[in-house]
Amino acid sequence: MTGTQATAPSAFAPSGLPGSPRTAADLSTEIAERALATWREHDAAHALHDPDRDAIRGTEAARSLVLELLARPGPGRDLYNACARLGRLLADAGASPSLAVATLDGAARALAEVGLASDGERLAPARASVAEGYFAVTIEGERVAARLAWEYPACAVRVAKDTVAIAAGFPADDREALADWSARVALSVSREGFKRAVLAGPATTREELGQALSLVGVELGDASEPKGWLASLLKR
């Protein structure tokens, strides 16, 4: 061995031997930018609409991290977390499900085209992580929208000058959230000047809302009077 001492390759400088496939250690700034641009082009070619193209441009930082981790051998935990984060960002940007489930294929092709090796065994779970992050945002949004349907005034209809009918259907599985909802509805009913409220819905939700209404001076009425109020509410 000569007097020169071998040093560990930089994570951002080419270091592969001639003829050997590049790895994450070869991810120099120039190569990283080429790979990122190639991935972007792959995705843009399959974009369905403007939100897809905007999402591609708006997720550059997350894509850079995914490319680096996809080319780096070893445990996939960091890669899968980065992919899930990318999926969430795509959903937040309004990207289509088609882009979300196909984008990792573009990443793998981009690495191959710049001569960087990637672990094919981790590609399927990485793709699944993107989809998981994307659809988690979608499900969360649907849950929020469903709960908004129970907010005042969407959940109520005036049935007399000083009487309001309320569909008390807010989910009762989270008692703290139920109490908060009941307080919001009760305050809104009071501000509208109603003196009496008729409730319909599960017993737990009616009880919680009834207590909140009583605290602001709103009396509870019989659900059977006045007739036809529930039908009016359901038609809204």
N, C-alpha and C positions, 0 to 999 in steps of 0.2 A: 504494500500500500504506500502511495506517495505521501508527501507532506500535506497535501490538500485534504481538507476534511469535508465529507459530504454533509450537506445541509438539507433540512426538510424543505420541500417545494412550497412556494407561496400559494395560497388559495386563489390568488388572482393572477398568476402568471403561468404560461404554458410550461409543462415540465415532462411531458410524455416522451418516451423513447421513439426514435424513428420507426414508423410502421405499426406502433401500438395504438389502440384506440384511446382517445382522450377521455379523461374522467373529470370529476368536479374540480380537481386541483388545477385543471387547465382552463377554468372558467375566468379568463381574463376579461377586462372591461369590453374589449372589442368583440370577443366571441360571445359574451353574455348579451351584448346589444344586438348582435346578429341573430342569436337564437330567439331573443325576445321579439325582434322584428318579424322573424319567420313565423313564430307562433301567432303573432297578431295578424299576419297575412292569411294564415290558415283559417283562423276564426272569422276574419272579415269576409272571406270567400263563402262562408256558410251562414252569415248573418241574415236573419229573417226580416229585420226592420231597423229603423234608426236607434231605438233603445239598445239593441244588440251592439251596434257600432259604438254607441256612447259608452256602454258597459266595458267593451274591450279597451277603449282608450282610458277609462277611469280606474282600471284595476292593474296598472303597470307595476306598482310596487309589490302587490301580492303575487303577480305573475313572476316577477324576478326571483322572489323567494322560492316559489314552487319549482322553478327551473333549476335553481341551485340544489335544492334538496332532492329533486328527482334524479339528478346526475350523481348525487353523493351516495355511495354504498353505506349500508348499515341499517340500524333499526328505523322503522318507518314512522314512528310516533310524531316526530316534528313535521315530516312531510304530510301526514294525514291531517294534522292540525292546520297546517298552512292551506291545504286543499279545502278543508271545511270553511276556513275564513274566506277563501276566494269564492266559494259557493255562496256564502252569505252576502258578500259584496256584489256579486252578479245579480242576486235577487233584489237587493236594495236599489240597484241601478235600473231595474226593470227588464233585465235580460230574459230571453225566452228559455223555457226548459230545454229546448233542443240545443241551444248553445251551452248550457250548463253541463249537460250530460256528455257532450262531445268534445269539450275544450281540452281535456287531458290527452286525447288522441293527437290533437294538434301540437301539444307540448312535446310529446314523445317524438313526433316526426321532426319538429324543429331541432331538437337535440341531435337526432340522427343526421340531419342535413348539414349541421356544422361539425360533424365528426365526434360528437360527445356520446359516450356510452351511457345507458340508463338501465336500471334494474327492471326488466319486464315483469317480474313477479309482483312488484309493488304497484304496477300500473292499475290493475283492476281495483284494489282497495283504495287507491288514491282517487280514481274516478268516482267510486262510491262515496268517498268523503266529500267531494265537491257536491254531488247530488244531495247528500245528507244536509250539508250546510244550506244549500239553496232551498230545499223543501222545508227545512226548519223555519226559515223566514216566512215562507208561504203559509205554513200552518199557523204560525204566530199571528200573522196578519188576519187570517180568517177568524181566529179566536177573538181578536180585538174587534173585528167587524161584527161578529155575532153578539158580543157583549154590548156594543154600541146600540144595537137594536133595542136593548132594554133601558137605555138612558131616557130621561125625560127631555123632550115631550114625546119621543117616538113610542113610549110605552103607555101613553095616556090619551084619554079623550074626554072632553067636557060633556057631561050628561045632564047638567042643570046649571043654573046661574052660578051657584056656589059649590057645585059637586063635580068631582072628577073621578073617572073610573081608571084604574091602573092595572095593567097586566104585570103582575109581580112574578116574572119568570126568570129573574137573574139566577145563575147557577149558585147553589148553596154549598158547594163542596169546599169553598174557601170562605170561612166565616168572617175573616177580617175584610176581604173584598166585598162580601155581602153587606157588612155593616157600613162600609164606606159608600156603597151604592145606595143603600137605604137613606143615609144622611143626605146625599146629593139630591135624591128624588124628593125627599121631605122638604128640604129647603126651597127647591124649585116650586113645589106645590104651594108652599106658604107664600112665596113671593108673587105668585100668580093671583093670590087672594082667595083661594079655595078654602072653604070652611069644613068640607066633608069629603071623604074619599071612600070609594068602594074598591075592594081589592079582589083579584082572582089570581090563583097560582098555587104552587106547593105550599103546604102549611108552614114550613120553616121560613120560607121567604116572606110570606104574608105576615108572620109573627114579627120578624125583624123590621120590616117596613112599617108595620103598625105601631111598633114602639117608637120608631123615629118620627112618625107623623104626630103621635100624641105629644111628643116633646115640643113640637112647634105649634100646638094648639089646633090640629086638624082632627076632627072626629071621624071615626070609622062607621060606615054605613053597611046595611045589609046588601049582600051581593044580588039578592033577588029583586031589589028595588033601586032605581026605576027599571022597568022591563025593557029589554032590547038594548041595553047599554053595551053588553058584551059583544053582541053581533056587530054593533057600530064600530067597536074597537078592532075587531078582527078583520073588518073590511078595509081598514086603513092601509 
